[in-house]
């Protein structure tokens, strides 16, 4: 029986909070007082946070790209097929 994958707790962290935690992890890792085990834990946590933040940025960028000015000059959501890059 396959083990059920846990929900990623970084998925529910707001972008700004995730970024702040990531910055703290980087600062902590740059110091030389972390034992190897803690360093690896921080690296793994930082990697999860970075992926979560990147996914949120990509989702926001996609949403912004879908907003296009209409004939009245007001932004409206458009279909993926009609978005010009």
N, C-alpha and C positions, 0 to 999 in steps of 0.2 A: 504494500500500500504506500503510495507516494505521500510524503509529508506536505501538508498544506502550507503554502507560502504565506508568510505574515504580510499584512498590509504595511507598506512603507510609511513610517511616521513622518517622513519629510514631505509626503504628498499633501499633508494638511497644514504645513507650516506656511504662513504668508511669505511672499517673496522677500520682503524687506527683512523679516526676522531670520529667514534662512541665510540671506546674504551676510547679515551681522554675525550669525553663528559661524559661518564659514570663515569670515575674517578673523574671528577669535581663535578658531582652530589653527589657521595659518600662523598667527602670532605665537600660539602655544608650541606649535611644531618647530618654529624657527629657533626657539630657545634650546639649550642643550641639557636640560634637566629632566627630560622625559625618558623613562625606560623604554626599551624596544617594544614591549607589549602594548604600552599606552600609545606609543607613536603609531603603531599599526592600527589600533582602534580609532585614533583620531583621523588617520588617513582614510579608513573605510567610511567613517561618518562624513568626512569632508567630501569624499567622492559621491556619496548619496545626496548630500546637500547640493553639490554642484550640478548633478544631473537633474534634480528637482527644480532648481532655479532655472537651468537652461530650458527645461520643458515649459515652464511658466512663461519665460521670455518668448519662446517660439509660438506659444498659443496666443500671447498678446500681439505679437507681430502679425500673425495670420489674421487676427480679428481687425487690426488696423488696416491691413491690406484690403480687406473686404469692404471697408468703409470708403465709398466713392461719392463725390459730389453729384447730386442730381441736377436737373434742369434749373431748379430754383437756387442752386448753390448750397443746399443743405446736404449734409452727409447722410447716406443711407447704406444699409448692408446690401451687397450684391452677390450674385451667385459666383462660385469659384471659377466657372468657365468664362465669365465676362471680366475678371480682374486683369488689368493690364499691368505688366511689370516693366 
